[in-house]
């Protein structure tokens, strides 16, 4: 009977193989091969090792032989696989990419793997592999809008300057309204989360009314001044400005970053600001809500308390919002602005160039 050659290990090889065999992060295939070599080093034959590890004798023989020939490197890397190269995919890849980028089906806005495969007479898996190799995801889309504000550069410089180099003896406040927050009550109770199952909510709901949150996020410490009102006209904005005036130290100037909503530019608002000279208003460019840091806080509020909340009344919704603000102010954490003006303008420039290219194509 033929007997496999013995395997002799150095001390360092044995330590390495034992680490691979026991390591939690070692790939399973490598741990199994290390076990084969370690058993072979104990004088066991392929038949015995195969029975112990429930492997085929040929598999055991392969890794014993690979180790003898290449030592540790031989069991870590797999040998190149044989077989015919995928020539059809190589021929069709350019066609699939071209079709994906520059055409669309008659009855849809974008291609799917199935519809494109049917149109080109190839398999769905081929389309899938080509898309993955070229980073194509026709089913996904991102929203964007470039500002057309004629004073875009000046306003960006003004607002970002406040973020990166705030004035002394002053507070910078990012202000805005989150309007039409709905008090939604589900028509049936949801099921709680449990092991192996996520929580559930009914898809339908009952509308119990709306409220508008007025908020001012203090830049340096991250504290928030907020209140809820039924509407968001200039009258409500004036009440909110008075609230800011009452809740901030009177000796400090206040720099308010706001958007271009008409309420913020109402004649009565301008008259009030003239009577309160410590207020300085800085407008963000049109279609540039991303420049106002309070919008980031609004997202936190929505994610944590509103989107999955159940509210029996508008007052229930208001109590929830005000409670969230109170807990936030107990341990405030500011948002740190890092983008520089030049970086923003370069990015906007690339986006405009891409749009111009699309328009002339």
Buried (B, 14 or more C-beta within 10 A) or exposed (E): EEEBEEBEBEEEBEEBBBEBBEEEEBEEEBBBBBBBBBBBBEEBBBBBBBEEBEBEBEBBBBBBBBBBEEEBEBBBEEEEEEEEEEEEBEEBBEEBBEBBEEEEBEEEEBBBBEBBBEBBEBBBEBBBBBBEEEEBEBEEEEEEEBBEBEEBBEBBBBBBEBBEEEEEEBBBBBBBBBBEBBBBBBEEEEEEEEEEEEEEBEEEBEEBBBBBBBBBBBBEEBBBBBBBBEEBEBEBBBEBBEBBBEEBEEEEBBBBBBBBBEBBEBEEBEEBBEEEEBBBBBBBBBBBBBBBBBBEBBEEBBEEBBEEBBBEEBBBBBEBBBEBBEEBBEEEEEBEBEBEBEEBBEEBEEEEEEEEEEEEE
